[in-house]
Amino acid sequence: MSTQASSSSFTSENFDHYNTHLQANALKATRSALALPADISFHRSMDSSFSQDLEVFSSKVLSLTNNLLSLVATADTTQLSRIKGKAKLEDQDDVVDNFHSMVVDSMDQLLERTDICLDEYLGQIRAPAIVVNPAMQPIRKNHSVSQGQLDPAIQHASHLVKPQLSFKRKVENNELPWYPSLSHKYHAQLPLGYVFRDTDSDANDTILLTTHPYRYEITHISYPTRMFQAAAPTLPKSFNDTPYTWVSDVQGLQALLVTLRQSTEIAVDLEHHSYRSYNGFLCLMQISTREADYIIDTLVLRDELTELNEIFTDPKIIKVFHGADSDIVWLQQDFNLYVVNLFDTYHASKILEFPRHGLANLLEMYCDFTPDKRYQLADWRIRPLPKEMLEYARSDTHFLLYIYDNLRNALLDRALSRSQSMSPSGSPTLDPSDLPHILIKQVLARSEETALKTYEKEMYDVSGGRGSNGWDTLARKWNKGALLAGGPGVGVGALQRAVYICIHRWRDSVAQEEDESTRYVLPNHFLFQLAEHPPADMAALLKVFHAVPPVIRRRAKELLDVIRDCLNRHLSRTSAPPTPGNTEGSSSDLHIDEAEIPNKADTAPTTDARPLNIWSPDSKPPAVTSLLFGSALVPPTRPSANVTHSLIAPKSSLFGNMIQIASASASTMTRPGITRFQELVAQINTTLVIIPSVPQVAVKDGTDSIKSNVDDEAILGMEVEIPYVPASQRNVAQSVDDSIVVVGQARQRKRKRVKASVTGTGLPGEAPSPNLVNQTDDILNDESASANEPFDFSAVPNILDDNPNIEDIKKRRKQKKQKTGGAFYGDFPAPPKAYSELKRGNQSHTFK
């Protein structure tokens, strides 16, 4: 622009002058742009100064446009949020693609906003005296979810000292079975240690009774009547209005027990840690009542929490959990705690057929609360807990009693509606008074099954790899077919599986020894990489890891030795020869002695057990040379004890350097070793099947007699095949006029009657003519003579000589169609067939 007005000298007095010059310069720039030639690229290539000036001017225009877009974005917050993530205009392509969306739309919004501001300044726009639709206040949720990944220091606090080292009762990672160690049984209907057996129980129930001390109390519970009555849900208080207590000493635990004894229902949840422990342990226990929240530090009160059995086994107090399958087992494993009168909200959501059954979904449905599920995988060993983790732990139980109230009412309402729609005789086995409570009873029955779960140590299955920590289970999760039990176990797959099992077993034993998780010792993806590509040295082993795990850094040599030992055992097992006389085994274990290979000079039959020679039915010795293998199949003469036959090439692309097997020493073997090639040849010979010799085709000599060297008894029951002889090579016999030959007819046609001659009238009472009798006798004699003679197939035309006569077939079809389609009914032709009626099916033709 040619104007010289600056922002400091720009006032209302010179605005008109500035606006006039601005529009004039904009019009001048537009005319100059239109005057540019269409082939501007050609002129830029011919004139370097013109091209340079054009580049400088274009950069100024782009810079000015970007500045204007930035000013437009600062004038409107919505526009700023829309343009913030977009790139600036950098070149001609950006201008062409984004001119309308970025430049035109931005200028339109800027001008529209200018008009609105001018109207407000001039007083043309006023606020209404009465607001018809007042602005809605935004709904403030109880909690806002933070986006992004969790801080690594919170997810895996590697700097923490392992708390299990300070436990009074040391962690035992052995494979000994686990049994409950209760010293007192609260609310017992049967004394501790008493084995109760129902009349309809079997031996398996006795085992369950001995491992679960509260089995009888859970299965014979009398639920409170308030659980089957609808009531208005009690709204939970906010986090700020609800007090919470951190329980980390014995005095706080005793005060909590006093409060819980006065409650009728409580909500319970647990936080577990399993990354830095082999079996895992509980870090937090959250308990909420209608009035307050409690968070128990289970790392400190690990040995004192058994006293909570007084509350957890009280059938009058309802214990509300969500998805308690793992919680029930963890409580038994760490604290010897058992739960009686369990209500699992997960089972309630399943029976109510909700689309999703997670606790976060129930919180959003009933409480309009969205928890931050990132902290579900946080390291709960951190002390003190951050505020975000503390609020997340409280949210799991703070709203759970309110959710329980809503789910109980929903179960009662749905059961009541079903009972009203059900006919009186629809369910004769149920009491009509139980129909409104049937869904709640189903939830309680499933909750009882969850409460009856017991903790059992899982043994490591070396051979089958089954179980949650088995090598076969892990390979199935990762879809590794070559490493599965029962998968391909030959060649490279067998080697990979052997290495995989060894590394997996080593990882599990190290995890037990150091009380670490298997994922911490060696992550799963590194485990599969080592199995699929076994390292040869320490450098190759450490190259697999991006960041070497701490345990591997300390025990890398031990892992490398395990891999090497596994490779040596596998290779020696697959290449070692079997014991003499043993011909069974895998292909890699096959070993054949040289004496078993037949020699040209050895023609006498032997009685030793060796594979039969299948190349000749009379067990003749094989040829010295082969068209396929040359003279390498069998040596011409039997080598001496000091000579070893070998292949011509010392190395094979298929077998590598392992093709030649070293000769055994003279102290252990009297005969030299055999090449790998000869082993493969012997293996192929042993797998083939002996078949009978092919019978030779019968030939006909000049004396009209058939000669064959095929034994009738040898081919008894076999169908002899007649070879095809071309027409040019056949000996066609001279046809006789009075001979009749019938070939390939399925049935005999009716014989035509012979017409009577002039000497006979053919009446029934008249004797036949002598000429007619003689003619008939001649025909019968000719037929009987031809039947006794052997039939010569080579003298008959064959269907393989030439193609059938297509014209004759078409002519016969046309004649048949005229015969069948010409039927008349009176004076009218037959009606045409319907289109749905089958007109023509599969047809077969007999070649004559």
C-alpha positions in Angstrom: 0.0 0.0 0.0 1.2 3.5 -0.7 -0.5 5.1 2.2 1.9 6.4 4.9 -0.6 6.5 7.8 0.5 4.7 10.8 -1.4 3.4 13.8 -0.1 6.4 15.9 -1.4 9.0 13.4 -4.7 7.2 12.6 -7.6 9.2 14.0 -11.2 9.8 13.2 -10.4 13.0 11.3 -8.2 11.3 8.7 -10.2 8.0 8.5 -12.1 9.1 5.4 -8.9 10.0 3.6 -7.3 6.7 4.6 -10.3 4.7 3.5 -10.4 6.5 0.1 -6.7 5.7 -0.5 -7.2 2.1 0.7 -9.9 1.3 -1.7 -8.0 2.9 -4.6 -4.9 0.9 -3.9 -6.9 -2.3 -3.6 -8.6 -1.7 -6.9 -5.2 -0.9 -8.5 -3.7 -4.1 -7.2 -6.6 -6.1 -8.5 -6.3 -4.6 -12.0 -2.5 -5.3 -12.0 -3.1 -8.9 -11.0 -5.6 -9.4 -13.8 -3.1 -7.9 -16.3 -0.5 -10.6 -15.6 -0.1 -13.1 -18.5 -1.5 -16.6 -18.4 1.9 -18.1 -19.1 3.5 -16.5 -16.1 5.6 -19.6 -15.4 7.3 -19.2 -18.8 8.2 -15.6 -18.2 9.6 -16.5 -14.8 11.8 -19.1 -16.4 13.1 -16.6 -19.0 13.6 -13.6 -16.8 15.4 -14.2 -13.4 14.8 -10.6 -12.1 11.1 -10.9 -12.8 10.9 -14.2 -11.0 12.8 -12.8 -8.0 10.5 -9.7 -7.8 7.5 -11.9 -8.0 8.7 -14.2 -5.2 9.3 -11.2 -2.9 5.9 -9.8 -3.6 4.2 -13.1 -3.1 5.9 -13.5 0.3 4.7 -10.1 1.4 1.1 -11.0 0.4 1.2 -14.2 2.3 2.6 -12.6 5.4 0.0 -9.9 5.3 -2.8 -12.5 4.9 -1.5 -14.5 7.8 -1.4 -11.4 10.0 -5.0 -10.6 9.1 -6.1 -14.1 9.9 -4.4 -13.9 13.3 -6.2 -10.6 14.1 -9.5 -12.1 13.1 -8.9 -15.1 15.4 -8.1 -12.8 18.4 -11.3 -10.8 17.8 -13.6 -13.9 18.2 -12.9 -16.8 20.6 -14.9 -19.3 18.6 -12.9 -18.4 15.5 -9.7 -18.7 17.5 -10.6 -22.2 18.6 -11.5 -23.1 15.0 -8.3 -21.8 13.3 -5.9 -22.6 16.1 -5.0 -26.0 14.9 -4.8 -25.1 11.2 -1.6 -24.4 9.4 -0.8 -21.0 7.9 -0.8 -20.2 4.2 2.6 -21.2 3.0 2.5 -21.5 -0.8 0.2 -21.3 -3.8 -1.4 -24.7 -3.1 -2.5 -23.6 0.3 -4.1 -20.5 -1.1 -6.0 -22.5 -3.7 -7.2 -25.2 -1.3 -7.9 -23.1 1.8 -8.8 -19.7 0.4 -12.5 -19.9 0.9 -12.5 -21.6 4.3 -9.8 -19.5 5.9 -9.8 -16.1 4.1 -13.4 -15.6 2.7 -15.2 -17.0 5.8 -13.0 -15.1 8.2 -13.5 -11.8 6.4 -17.3 -12.4 6.3 -17.4 -13.1 10.0 -15.3 -10.0 10.7 -17.5 -7.7 8.6 -20.6 -9.2 10.2 -19.3 -8.6 13.7 -18.4 -5.0 12.6 -22.0 -4.4 11.6 -23.3 -5.8 14.9 -21.0 -3.5 16.8 -22.0 -0.5 14.8 -25.7 -1.2 15.4 -25.2 -1.6 19.1 -23.2 1.7 19.2 -25.9 3.6 17.3 -28.6 2.1 19.5 -30.4 0.1 16.9 -30.1 -3.1 18.9 -31.5 -3.2 22.4 -31.9 -6.0 24.9 -35.5 -7.2 25.3 -37.4 -6.2 28.4 -38.5 -9.7 29.1 -36.3 -12.7 28.5 -38.3 -15.4 26.9 -35.7 -18.2 26.9 -33.1 -17.4 29.5 -29.6 -18.8 29.0 -29.2 -22.3 30.4 -26.5 -22.5 33.1 -23.9 -25.1 32.2 -24.3 -28.3 34.2 -21.4 -28.7 36.5 -20.3 -32.3 36.8 -18.9 -33.6 40.0 -15.6 -34.5 38.3 -13.9 -33.7 35.1 -11.8 -36.3 33.3 -8.2 -35.2 32.5 -7.0 -36.3 29.1 -3.7 -37.7 28.2 -1.5 -40.5 29.6 -0.8 -41.0 33.2 2.5 -39.7 34.6 5.0 -42.6 34.5 6.0 -41.8 38.1 2.5 -42.5 39.2 1.9 -45.5 37.0 5.2 -47.3 37.9 6.9 -45.9 41.0 10.2 -47.6 40.4 11.9 -45.6 43.2 9.8 -47.2 46.0 11.2 -49.8 48.2 9.2 -53.0 48.0 6.7 -53.0 50.9 6.5 -56.8 51.0 10.0 -56.8 52.5 8.6 -55.3 55.7 5.6 -57.6 56.0 5.5 -59.6 59.3 4.2 -62.7 57.4 6.7 -63.2 54.6 5.5 -63.8 51.1 5.7 -67.5 50.1 5.9 -68.0 46.3 6.4 -71.8 46.5 4.0 -74.3 45.0 2.7 -75.7 48.3 -1.1 -75.6 48.6 -2.7 -72.8 50.5 -5.2 -73.3 53.4 -7.1 -70.8 55.4 -5.6 -69.9 58.8 -8.6 -68.5 60.8 -8.2 -68.4 64.5 -11.8 -67.4 65.2 -15.0 -67.8 63.2 -17.5 -64.9 63.7 -21.2 -65.5 63.3 -20.7 -69.2 63.0 -23.6 -71.6 62.5 -21.1 -74.4 62.4 -17.9 -74.5 64.5 -14.6 -73.9 62.8 -13.2 -77.0 61.2 -16.5 -78.9 61.2 -17.2 -80.7 57.9 -20.8 -80.5 57.0 -22.3 -82.6 54.2 -25.8 -82.2 52.9 -27.9 -85.3 52.1 -27.7 -84.6 48.4 -24.0 -83.7 48.3 -21.1 -85.7 46.9 -17.4 -86.0 47.7 -16.6 -82.8 45.9 -18.8 -80.8 48.3 -16.7 -82.2 51.2 -13.6 -80.7 49.7 -15.2 -77.3 49.2 -16.4 -77.4 52.8 -12.9 -77.9 54.1 -11.4 -75.1 52.0 -14.2 -72.5 52.6 -15.0 -72.0 56.3 -18.2 -70.1 55.7 -19.7 -72.3 53.0 -22.6 -73.4 55.2 -23.3 -69.9 56.4 -23.4 -68.6 52.8 -25.7 -71.3 51.4 -28.1 -71.2 54.4 -28.4 -67.5 54.9 -31.6 -65.7 55.8 -31.6 -62.4 54.0 -33.1 -59.3 55.7 -36.6 -58.4 54.5 -35.5 -54.8 53.6 -33.6 -56.2 50.7 -36.9 -57.2 49.0 -38.7 -53.9 49.7 -38.7 -50.9 47.4 -37.5 -47.6 49.0 -36.6 -44.2 47.7 -32.8 -44.0 46.9 -30.7 -42.0 49.3 -28.9 -39.3 47.4 -25.1 -39.3 48.1 -23.4 -36.2 49.3 -20.7 -34.4 47.4 -17.1 -35.1 48.0 -16.7 -31.8 49.8 -19.6 -32.4 52.1 -18.8 -36.1 52.8 -15.9 -36.6 55.3 -13.4 -39.3 54.7 -11.0 -40.9 57.1 -7.6 -42.4 56.4 -7.1 -45.5 58.6 -3.5 -46.4 59.1 -3.2 -47.6 62.7 -4.9 -49.9 65.1 -6.9 -47.2 66.9 -8.4 -46.0 63.7 -9.3 -49.6 62.8 -11.1 -50.1 66.1 -13.0 -46.8 65.7 -14.0 -48.0 62.2 -15.3 -51.3 63.6 -17.5 -49.4 66.0 -19.0 -47.4 63.2 -19.6 -50.4 60.9 -21.4 -52.4 63.6 -24.2 -49.8 63.5 -24.5 -49.9 59.7 -27.1 -51.9 57.8 -25.2 -51.8 54.4 -21.7 -50.9 53.4 -19.9 -50.5 50.0 -16.5 -52.1 49.7 -13.8 -51.9 47.0 -10.1 -52.8 46.8 -7.0 -51.6 45.0 -4.5 -54.3 44.0 -0.9 -54.2 42.9 0.7 -57.0 40.8 3.6 -55.5 38.8 6.3 -55.7 41.5 5.1 -58.9 43.0 4.7 -62.5 41.8 1.3 -63.2 43.4 0.3 -59.5 44.0 -1.0 -57.9 47.2 -3.7 -55.4 48.2 -2.7 -51.8 48.8 -6.0 -50.1 49.7 -9.5 -51.0 51.0 -12.3 -48.4 50.6 -15.4 -48.7 52.7 -18.3 -46.3 52.5 -21.4 -45.9 54.6 -24.4 -43.6 54.1 -22.6 -40.9 56.0 -18.8 -41.2 55.5 -16.0 -42.7 53.5 -13.0 -44.7 54.9 -9.8 -45.6 53.2 -7.7 -48.3 54.9 -3.9 -48.6 54.4 -3.7 -52.3 54.0 0.1 -52.2 53.6 0.4 -51.1 57.3 -2.6 -53.0 58.8 -2.0 -56.2 56.9 -2.0 -58.5 59.9 -4.8 -56.7 61.9 -7.5 -56.7 59.2 -8.7 -60.2 60.1 -10.9 -58.5 62.6 -13.0 -57.2 59.8 -14.5 -60.7 59.6 -16.9 -59.6 62.3 -18.5 -57.2 59.8 -17.9 -59.0 56.6 -19.5 -62.3 57.8 -22.5 -60.6 59.5 -25.6 -61.7 57.5 -27.6 -58.7 58.7 -25.1 -56.2 57.1 -25.3 -56.0 53.3 -21.9 -55.9 51.6 -22.2 -54.2 48.2 -19.4 -54.9 45.7 -19.1 -54.4 41.9 -17.4 -57.3 40.1 -16.2 -59.1 43.2 -14.8 -62.2 41.6 -11.2 -61.0 42.1 -11.9 -59.1 45.4 -13.2 -62.2 47.1 -10.0 -64.2 46.3 -7.7 -61.3 47.2 -9.4 -60.9 50.6 -8.7 -64.6 51.4 -5.2 -64.5 50.1 -4.0 -61.5 52.1 -6.2 -61.1 55.2 -8.3 -64.4 55.5 -11.5 -62.4 55.1 -14.7 -63.9 53.9 -18.0 -62.2 52.8 -21.5 -63.3 53.8 -24.6 -61.5 52.4 -22.9 -60.2 49.2 -24.8 -58.1 46.7 -22.8 -57.8 43.4 -24.1 -54.9 41.3 -22.4 -56.4 38.3 -24.8 -59.4 38.4 -27.7 -57.0 38.8 -26.7 -55.1 35.6 -26.5 -58.4 33.8 -29.9 -59.5 34.8 -31.4 -56.1 33.9 -29.7 -56.5 30.5 -27.9 -53.2 30.5 -25.8 -52.6 27.3 -22.6 -52.2 29.4 -21.9 -53.5 32.9 -18.8 -51.6 34.1 -18.8 -49.5 37.3 -18.0 -46.4 35.2 -21.2 -46.9 33.2 -23.3 -47.2 36.3 -21.8 -44.0 37.7 -22.6 -42.1 34.5 -26.1 -43.6 34.4 -27.3 -42.9 37.9 -24.9 -40.3 39.3 -23.8 -38.2 36.3 -20.2 -38.8 37.4 -17.3 -39.7 35.1 -14.3 -41.3 36.9 -10.8 -40.9 35.6 -10.1 -44.6 34.7 -6.4 -43.8 34.1 -5.8 -44.3 37.8 -7.1 -47.8 37.6 -3.6 -48.8 36.5 -1.7 -46.5 38.9 0.8 -47.7 41.4 -1.2 -47.8 44.6 1.9 -48.4 46.8 2.6 -44.6 46.7 2.5 -42.9 50.1 1.1 -40.4 50.6 -1.5 -40.7 47.9 -2.0 -37.7 45.5 -5.3 -35.9 45.6 -6.4 -37.3 42.3 -5.7 -40.9 43.2 -7.5 -40.4 46.6 -10.6 -39.0 44.9 -10.6 -41.9 42.4 -10.4 -44.4 45.2 -13.3 -42.7 47.1 -15.5 -42.6 43.9 -15.6 -46.4 43.7 -17.6 -46.7 46.9 -19.0 -43.2 47.5 -21.8 -43.7 45.0 -22.1 -47.4 45.2 -24.9 -47.6 47.8 -27.0 -45.1 45.8 -26.5 -47.4 42.7 -27.5 -50.3 44.9 -30.8 -48.6 45.8 -31.6 -47.9 42.2 -30.8 -51.4 41.0 -32.9 -53.0 43.7 -35.9 -50.9 42.8 -35.4 -51.7 39.1 -35.2 -55.4 39.8 -38.4 -55.2 41.9 -40.3 -53.2 39.2 -39.3 -55.4 36.4 -40.2 -58.6 38.3 -43.6 -57.0 39.3 -44.4 -56.1 35.7 -43.6 -59.7 34.6 -45.7 -61.2 37.3 -48.7 -59.1 36.4 -48.4 -60.0 32.7 -47.9 -63.7 33.5 -50.9 -66.0 33.5 -52.0 -67.7 36.8 -51.0 -71.1 35.4 -47.8 -69.9 33.7 -45.4 -70.9 36.5 -47.0 -73.7 38.6 -43.7 -74.4 40.4 -43.3 -70.9 41.8 -45.2 -69.3 44.7 -47.1 -66.3 43.4 -45.8 -64.3 46.4 -42.2 -64.9 45.2 -42.7 -63.6 41.7 -42.0 -59.9 42.6 -38.7 -61.0 44.3 -37.5 -63.5 41.7 -35.0 -61.2 40.0 -33.4 -60.1 43.3 -33.1 -63.7 44.3 -31.3 -64.5 41.0 -28.8 -61.7 41.8 -28.3 -63.0 45.3 -27.8 -66.6 44.0 -25.1 -65.4 41.6 -23.6 -63.4 44.4 -23.4 -66.5 46.6 -21.5 -68.3 43.9 -19.0 -65.4 43.8 -18.7 -65.4 47.6 -18.0 -69.2 47.6 -14.8 -68.7 45.5 -11.6 -69.8 47.2 -8.0 -68.9 46.7 -5.8 -71.6 45.3 -2.2 -71.4 44.3 -1.7 -72.2 40.6 1.0 -74.7 39.9 3.3 -74.3 36.9 2.6 -76.8 34.2 5.9 -77.6 32.5 4.7 -80.2 30.0 1.3 -78.9 28.9 1.7 -75.2 29.6 -1.9 -74.9 30.8 -3.2 -72.4 33.4 -3.1 -68.6 33.5 0.7 -68.6 33.8 1.3 -71.4 31.4 3.4 -71.1 28.2 0.7 -72.6 26.0 -1.9 -70.1 27.4 0.4 -67.2 26.7 1.1 -68.4 23.1 -2.6 -68.7 22.4 -3.2 -65.1 23.6 -0.5 -63.8 21.3 -1.6 -66.1 18.4 1.7 -67.8 18.1 0.8 -71.0 16.3 4.3 -72.5 16.0 4.8 -72.3 19.8 1.5 -73.9 20.8 1.2 -77.3 22.3 0.2 -79.7 19.5 1.3 -77.3 16.8 3.9 -77.9 14.2 6.9 -79.5 16.0 9.4 -80.2 13.2 12.2 -78.1 11.8 12.5 -74.5 12.9 9.2 -74.6 14.7 10.4 -77.4 17.1 13.6 -75.4 17.9 11.6 -72.2 18.5 9.2 -74.0 20.8 12.0 -75.6 22.8 13.7 -72.2 23.3 10.4 -70.6 24.2 9.5 -73.2 26.9 13.0 -72.9 28.4 12.9 -69.1 28.6 9.3 -69.1 29.9 10.2 -71.6 32.6 13.3 -69.6 33.6 11.3 -66.4 33.7 8.7 -67.9 36.0 11.4 -69.3 38.4 13.2 -66.0 38.6 10.0 -64.2 39.3 9.2 -66.5 42.1 12.7 -66.2 43.5 12.8 -62.3 43.5 9.0 -61.9 44.1 8.5 -59.9 40.9 5.9 -60.3 38.2 6.9 -62.1 35.0 6.2 -59.0 33.0 8.7 -57.1 35.1 11.4 -59.8 34.7 10.9 -60.2 31.0 8.1 -58.5 29.0 6.1 -60.9 26.8 7.1 -59.3 23.4 10.7 -59.7 24.3 10.1 -63.3 25.3 8.7 -64.1 21.8 11.5 -62.3 20.1 14.1 -64.3 21.9 12.3 -67.6 21.1 11.8 -66.8 17.4 15.4 -65.5 17.0 17.6 -67.1 19.6 20.7 -65.0 20.3 24.2 -66.5 19.7 26.2 -64.2 22.1 25.7 -61.5 24.7 25.7 -58.7 22.2 22.9 -60.3 20.3 20.9 -60.8 23.5 21.2 -57.2 24.7 20.4 -55.9 21.2 16.9 -57.2 21.5 16.0 -54.8 24.2 15.4 -51.1 23.7 15.9 -50.6 27.4 17.3 -53.6 29.2 15.0 -54.6 32.2 16.7 -54.4 35.6 16.5 -58.2 36.2 17.9 -59.0 32.8 20.7 -56.5 33.4 21.8 -58.5 36.4 21.1 -62.0 35.1 21.8 -61.7 31.4 24.6 -64.4 31.5 22.2 -66.8 33.2 19.6 -66.3 30.5 22.1 -66.7 27.8 23.3 -70.0 29.3 19.7 -71.2 29.5 19.2 -70.5 25.8 22.5 -72.1 24.8 21.8 -75.3 26.8 18.4 -75.6 25.3 19.8 -75.2 21.8 22.5 -77.8 22.5 20.0 -80.3 23.9 17.7 -79.9 21.0 20.3 -80.2 18.3 21.9 -83.2 19.9 18.5 -84.9 20.4 17.6 -84.3 16.7 21.0 -85.4 15.3 21.9 -88.2 17.6 21.6 -91.8 16.0 19.2 -94.2 17.7 20.1 -97.5 19.2 20.9 -100.4 16.8 17.8 -102.2 15.5 15.5 -99.2 16.2 14.0 -98.1 13.0 11.2 -95.9 14.5 11.4 -92.2 15.3 11.2 -88.9 13.7 12.8 -88.0 10.4 15.6 -86.1 12.1 16.4 -89.1 14.4 16.8 -91.6 11.6 20.2 -93.3 11.3 21.0 -96.2 9.0 24.1 -98.3 9.0 26.1 -98.6 5.8 25.9 -102.4 5.9 22.1 -102.1 5.4 22.6 -100.6 1.9 22.5 -103.5 -0.6 25.6 -103.9 -2.9 25.8 -105.1 -6.4 27.9 -108.1 -5.5 25.6 -109.2 -2.7 22.9 -111.1 -4.6 22.2 -113.8 -2.1 19.2 -113.3 0.1 19.9 -112.4 3.7 18.0 -113.1 6.9 18.8 -109.9 8.8 16.0 -107.3 9.5 16.4 -104.6 6.9 14.1 -102.7 4.6 12.8 -104.5 1.6 13.8 -103.4 -1.8 10.7 -102.1 -3.5 12.1 -101.4 -6.9 11.7 -105.0 -8.1 9.2 -107.6 -7.0 11.8 -110.4 -6.8 14.1 -108.4 -4.6 16.9 -107.9 -7.2 19.8 -105.5 -6.2 19.3 -101.9 -7.4 21.2 -100.3 -10.1 24.7 -98.9 -9.4 23.9 -95.5 -10.9 20.8 -93.4 -11.0 19.5 -91.0 -13.6 18.5 -88.6 -10.9 21.4 -88.9 -8.4 24.1 -90.3 -10.6 26.7 -92.5 -9.0 26.2 -91.0 -5.6 23.3 -93.3 -4.7 25.4 -96.4 -3.9 29.2 -96.6 -4.2 30.4 -99.0 -6.9 32.3 -101.1 -4.5 32.0 -101.5 -0.8 34.5 -99.1 0.8 37.1 -100.2 3.2 37.2 -99.4 6.8 39.4 -96.4 6.3 37.5 -94.9 3.4 34.3 -92.8 3.7 32.1 -92.1 0.8 31.0 -88.5 0.5 29.1 -86.3 -1.9 30.8 -84.4 -4.6 29.8 -81.0 -3.2 31.1 -80.3 0.3 28.2 -77.9 1.1 24.5 -78.0 0.3 22.1 -75.1 0.0 19.4 -77.3 1.6 21.3 -78.9 4.5 24.2 -76.5 4.8 27.5 -77.7 6.4 25.6 -80.4 8.3 25.2 -82.6 5.3 28.2 -84.8 6.1 28.1 -86.8 9.3 31.5 -87.4 10.8 32.7 -91.0 10.8 32.6 -92.8 14.1 35.8 -93.7 15.8 37.2 -97.2 15.4 36.8 -98.0 19.1 33.0 -97.5 19.0 32.1 -98.6 15.4 33.7 -101.0 13.0 32.2 -99.4 10.0 32.4 -95.8 8.8 29.5 -93.3 9.1 27.1 -92.6 6.3 26.4 -89.3 4.6 23.2 -87.4 5.4 22.3 -87.9 1.7 22.2 -91.7 2.1 20.1 -91.3 5.3 17.5 -89.4 3.3 17.5 -92.0 0.5 17.0 -94.8 3.1 14.3 -92.8 4.8 12.4 -92.4 1.5 12.7 -96.1 0.7 11.3 -97.1 4.1 8.3 -94.8 3.7 7.2 -96.2 0.3 4.7 -99.0 0.0 5.3 -102.3 -1.9 2.7 -102.7 -4.6 2.2 -105.7 -6.9 3.7 -105.9 -10.3 1.6 -104.5 -13.2 0.2 -107.4 -15.3 1.3 -107.4 -18.9 -1.3 -107.0 -21.7 -2.5 -110.1 -23.5 -1.3 -110.3 -27.1 -2.7 -112.3 -29.9 -0.5 -114.2 -32.3 -1.2 -115.6 -35.7 -2.7 -118.8 -34.5 -5.8 -116.9 -33.1 -4.8 -117.9 -29.5 -4.4 -115.4 -26.7 -1.1 -115.7 -24.7 -0.5 -113.9 -21.4 2.3 -114.2 -18.8 0.0 -113.1 -16.0 -0.8 -115.6 -13.4 -4.5 -116.0 -12.8 -4.0 -116.7 -9.2 -1.7 -113.7 -8.7 -4.3 -111.3 -10.1 -7.3 -113.0 -8.7 -9.9 -110.4 -7.8 -8.2 -107.7 -9.9 -9.7 -106.0 -12.9 -7.5 -106.3 -15.9 -7.4 -103.1 -18.0 -7.5 -103.3 -21.8 -5.2 -100.8 -23.3 -6.4 -98.4 -26.0 -5.1 -99.3 -29.5 -5.3 -96.6 -32.2 -7.4 -97.4 -35.3 -4.4 -97.3 -37.6 -2.6 -100.1 -35.7 -5.6 -102.4 -35.3 -5.9 -105.7 -37.3 -9.5 -105.2 -38.6 -11.0 -108.6 -39.4 -13.0 -109.1 -42.6 -16.7 -108.8 -41.8 -19.0 -111.6 -42.6 -22.4 -110.8 -44.0 -24.2 -113.5 -42.0 -22.5 -112.7 -38.7 -24.4 -110.6 -36.1 -22.3 -108.7 -33.4 -24.1 -106.9 -30.6 -21.9 -104.4 -28.7 -22.7 -102.3 -25.7 -26.5 -102.7 -25.8 -28.3 -102.6 -22.4 -31.1 -104.8 -23.5 -32.0 -107.0 -26.5 -34.5 -105.7 -28.9 -37.5 -107.7 -29.9 -36.8 -110.0 -32.8 -38.8 -109.1 -35.9 -41.2 -111.7 -37.2 -40.1 -113.4 -40.5 -42.6 -112.9 -43.2 -44.1 -116.0 -44.8 -42.9 -116.9 -48.3 -45.2 -117.6 -51.2 -45.2 -121.3 -50.3 -46.7 -120.7 -46.9 -49.7 -118.7 -45.9 -48.7 -118.2 -42.3 -52.0 -119.2 -40.9 -52.0 -120.7 -37.4 -53.0 -124.1 -38.4 -50.7 -124.4 -41.4 -47.2 -125.8 -41.1 -44.2 -123.5 -41.7 -42.5 -123.5 -45.0 -39.3 -125.6 -45.3 -37.3 -122.7 -46.7 -38.3 -120.5 -43.7 -37.2 -123.2 -41.2 -33.9 -123.7 -42.9 -33.2 -119.9 -42.9 -34.0 -119.7 -39.2 -31.8 -122.6 -38.3 -28.9 -121.0 -40.2 -29.3 -117.7 -38.3 -29.4 -119.5 -34.9 -26.3 -121.6 -35.8 -24.4 -118.5 -36.7 -25.3 -116.8 -33.5 -24.2 -119.8 -31.3 -20.9 -120.1 -33.2 -20.1 -116.4 -32.7 -20.9 -116.6 -29.0 -18.3 -119.4 -28.5 -15.6 -117.5 -30.2 -13.5 -114.9 -28.1 -14.5 -111.3 -28.9 -11.8 -109.2 -30.5 -12.1 -105.7 -29.2 -9.5 -104.3 -31.5 -11.6 -105.0 -34.5 -14.5 -102.9 -33.3 -14.7 -99.1 -33.9 -13.8 -97.2 -30.7 -15.6 -94.2 -29.4 -12.2 -92.5 -28.9 -11.4 -92.6 -32.7 -13.4 -89.5 -33.6 -16.1 -87.2 -32.3 -19.7 -88.2 -32.6 -21.7 -87.1 -35.6 -23.3 -83.8 -34.3 -25.5 -83.5 -37.4 -27.1 -86.9 -36.8 -27.8 -86.0 -33.2 -29.4 -82.7 -34.1 -31.5 -84.4 -36.8 -32.8 -87.0 -34.4 -33.6 -84.3 -31.8 -35.6 -82.3 -34.5 -37.5 -85.4 -35.5 -38.3 -86.3 -31.9 -39.5 -82.8 -31.3 -41.8 -82.8 -34.4 -43.3 -86.1 -33.2 -44.0 -85.0 -29.6 -45.1 -81.5 -30.5 -47.6 -82.4 -33.2 -50.3 -83.8 -31.0 -53.8 -82.5 -31.7 -56.9 -82.5 -29.5 -59.7 -82.4 -32.0 -59.2 -79.6 -34.4 -57.1 -77.5 -32.0 -53.3 -77.8 -31.4 -52.0 -78.7 -27.9 -51.5 -75.7 -25.6 -48.0 -74.5 -25.1 -46.1 -75.5 -21.9 -46.0 -73.0 -19.0 -42.8 -71.0 -18.5 -42.5 -72.5 -15.0 -42.6 -76.1 -16.3 -39.4 -77.8 -16.8 -38.7 -78.0 -20.5 -35.5 -80.0 -20.8 -33.4 -81.7 -18.2 -30.1 -83.5 -18.2 -29.7 -85.8 -21.2 -27.3 -88.6 -22.0 -26.5 -89.9 -25.4 -25.3 -93.4 -26.5 -22.7 -93.3 -29.2 -23.3 -95.9 -31.9 
